[in-house]
């Protein structure tokens, strides 16, 4: 079941009003968009962008009134807005990271708790995680795991991946989990988070160019907003959050934005209990001057 993260807080900081237009850059299964549409009746619209074709088809088949669903990446935000003639934008939302659907249903290898093919891409045309672990050289793999996963044992893991792929092609999540298990110290396999978490995160970020896409999309979002329009971004790990934080600070210094969240907003305890995947989420918001 899809549970939109920080829904109450998203609505509070976007502050949607009747007849206003909004953009949801990460539509997923429409949880945030549906709530925005309720508050923007009777004539407000939401332009919803979803990169994953399977999720897009699911949400677009619901035929939600006043939702304009687009199957594309938010990195193309400016062009999407132009093509759809979507003007007078009062707010833009980014709910970054993967959806519950990717973990539970996609069968693309996003979860290390299932045995699935090492794919990990959201859209189309990207490389796969399988290509990275089998074709990239050891230094490239180590850099990806260290920089995108912030993994202390990146060198050991990269070395073990290269050793193992000489014996047999690495095709599944469970093959990779076992390689990581063998590469890291014994105590690390009992620590939290799970010892494979950071490597899987790193591969997913690299496959989908997530950090680059956020950096490219935020300036487009600022440009698209009307004066007084609001920008809200939810991130799920420190690298994304740092990009959002630095962008907002830079634009506040240049008097283009006013930050509404001096510290990131995190979920209440009851939300983390009902939706454990919300635990690491952080929301930042700003208003265009």
VENNORQUI-V76321 format. One record per pair of residues at least 24 apart in sequence whose C-alpha atoms are under 8 Angstrom apart, sorted by the first residue. I is the first residue (numbers start at 1). J is the second residue. D is the distance in whole Angstrom. If there is no record, write none. Layout:
BEGIN
[[I:J:D] [I:J:D]]
END
This chain:
BEGIN
[[1:100:8] [2:29:7] [2:31:7] [2:100:6] [2:101:7] [3:31:7] [3:275:7] [4:31:5] [4:32:6] [5:278:6] [5:281:8] [6:266:8] [6:267:6] [6:271:8] [6:278:8] [6:283:8] [7:32:6] [9:265:8] [10:232:7] [10:283:8] [11:35:8] [11:36:7] [13:230:8] [13:232:7] [13:260:8] [13:285:7] [14:91:6] [14:92:8] [14:93:8] [14:230:6] [14:231:7] [14:232:7] [16:40:6] [16:90:8] [16:91:8] [18:42:7] [18:43:7] [18:44:6] [19:43:5] [19:44:4] [19:45:7] [20:44:5] [20:45:7] [20:88:8] [20:89:7] [20:90:6] [21:45:5] [21:46:6] [21:47:8] [21:87:8] [21:88:6] [21:89:5] [21:90:6] [21:91:7] [22:46:5] [22:47:6] [22:89:6] [22:90:6] [22:91:5] [22:92:6] [22:93:8] [23:47:5] [23:48:6] [23:49:8] [23:89:7] [23:91:6] [23:92:5] [23:93:6] [24:48:5] [24:49:6] [24:92:6] [24:93:5] [24:94:6] [25:49:5] [25:50:7] [25:74:6] [25:77:8] [25:92:7] [25:93:6] [25:94:5] [25:95:7] [26:50:6] [26:51:8] [26:74:7] [26:93:8] [26:94:6] [26:95:6] [26:96:7] [28:55:6] [28:56:7] [28:59:8] [28:99:7] [29:55:7] [29:56:8] [29:58:8] [29:59:6] [30:59:7] [33:67:8] [37:66:7] [37:67:8] [47:86:8] [49:73:7] [49:74:6] [50:74:8] [51:122:6] [51:123:5] [52:122:5] [52:123:5] [52:124:8] [53:123:7] [55:101:8] [72:123:8] [73:123:8] [74:213:8] [74:217:6] [75:213:5] [75:214:7] [75:216:6] [75:217:5] [76:217:7] [77:217:7] [77:220:6] [77:221:7] [78:220:6] [78:221:8] [78:224:7] [88:225:7] [88:226:6] [89:224:7] [89:225:5] [89:226:6] [89:229:7] [90:225:6] [90:226:6] [90:228:7] [90:229:4] [90:230:6] [91:225:7] [91:229:5] [91:230:4] [91:231:6] [91:232:8] [92:221:7] [92:225:7] [92:230:6] [92:231:5] [92:232:6] [93:231:6] [93:232:5] [93:233:6] [94:232:6] [94:233:5] [94:234:6] [95:233:6] [95:234:5] [95:235:7] [96:233:7] [96:234:6] [96:235:5] [96:236:7] [97:235:7] [97:236:6] [109:172:7] [109:173:6] [110:200:7] [110:204:7] [111:173:8] [111:200:8] [112:173:6] [112:174:7] [112:177:7] [112:196:7] [112:197:8] [112:200:7] [113:174:8] [114:173:7] [114:174:7] [115:172:6] [115:173:5] [115:174:5] [116:172:5] [116:173:6] [116:174:8] [117:171:6] [117:172:4] [117:173:6] [118:171:6] [118:172:5] [118:173:6] [120:203:8] [120:204:6] [120:207:7] [120:208:8] [121:204:7] [121:207:6] [121:208:6] [122:208:7] [126:207:6] [126:208:7] [127:207:6] [128:207:6] [129:203:6] [129:204:7] [129:207:6] [130:170:7] [130:171:6] [130:172:8] [132:203:8] [133:161:7] [133:162:8] [133:170:7] [134:162:8] [134:165:6] [134:169:7] [134:170:6] [137:162:8] [138:162:6] [144:202:6] [144:203:7] [144:206:7] [145:198:7] [145:199:6] [145:202:5] [145:203:7] [146:202:8] [147:202:8] [148:201:7] [148:202:4] [148:203:8] [148:205:7] [148:206:7] [148:239:8] [149:198:4] [149:199:6] [149:200:8] [149:201:6] [149:202:4] [150:198:7] [151:198:6] [151:199:7] [153:184:7] [154:199:8] [156:183:6] [156:184:7] [157:183:5] [157:184:7] [211:239:8] [211:240:6] [211:243:8] [214:240:8] [214:243:8] [214:244:8] [215:243:7] [215:244:8] [218:244:8] [218:247:8] [222:288:7] [225:288:7] [226:288:7] [227:288:5] [227:289:6] [228:287:6] [228:288:5] [228:289:6] [229:287:6] [229:288:5] [230:285:7] [230:286:6] [230:287:4] [230:288:6] [231:285:6] [231:286:5] [231:287:6] [231:288:8] [232:283:7] [232:284:6] [232:285:4] [232:286:7] [233:283:6] [233:284:5] [233:285:6] [234:281:6] [234:282:5] [234:283:4] [234:284:7] [235:281:6] [235:282:5] [235:283:7] [236:280:5] [236:281:5] [236:282:6] [237:280:7] [237:281:7] [241:282:7] [244:284:8] [245:284:7] [248:286:7] [255:289:7] [256:288:6] [256:289:5] [257:286:6] [257:287:5] [257:288:4] [257:289:5] [258:286:5] [258:287:5] [258:288:6] [258:289:7] [259:285:6] [259:286:4] [259:287:6] [260:284:8] [260:285:5] [260:286:5] [260:287:7] [261:285:6] [261:286:7]]
END
